[in-house]
């Protein structure tokens, strides 16, 4: 049995990249979510910052799509 180190490295690199992208997108979604200003105890409502809400929802949606695609790969494989 032979190990194809190049292919193993490619799988590792893609897995690491997708993992880091998912973590960064989720972190950006949390940071963009209205009400995370961190001061004064006054929380912003989502209606007060529509661009931030849209950004957060898009980030969370992409994270959900990545997770669903990964699960689909595992189930189909």
Secondary structure by P-SEA (a helix, b strand, c coil): cccaaaaaaaaaaaaaaaaaaaaaaaaaaaaacccccccccccccccccaaaaaaaaaaaaaaaaaaaaaaaaaaac
